[in-house]
């Protein structure tokens, strides 16, 4: 079962949810802010992706800017990044969609089509 980490007030999450529903993709919706992934889960997600850590960060988020992470992300270890994200779900780029083999952050219809359809 796919896990769909989202934030109810996020317009991008709403678009992604609509796409999943229209394409009859089964998923479990999880509130990213109320119940962020654990550090261990995040480390698994990083391992499933060939993307750099920056891909997983919500670089346009207020918390990201407030914490000055722009200058820190390049030097963070995966463990440090996972710890920070597990404590503050708003640091994670949303929506985050994962299954046993794949992970995507954000919503682009063409990526969803290629990865989740």
ABEGO torsion letter per residue (X at the ends): XBBBBBBAABAAAAAAAAAAAAAGBBBBBBBAAABBBBAAAAAAAAAABABBAAAABBAABAAAAAAGAAAAAAABBAAAAAAAAAABAAABBOBBBBBAABBBBEBBAAAAAAAAX
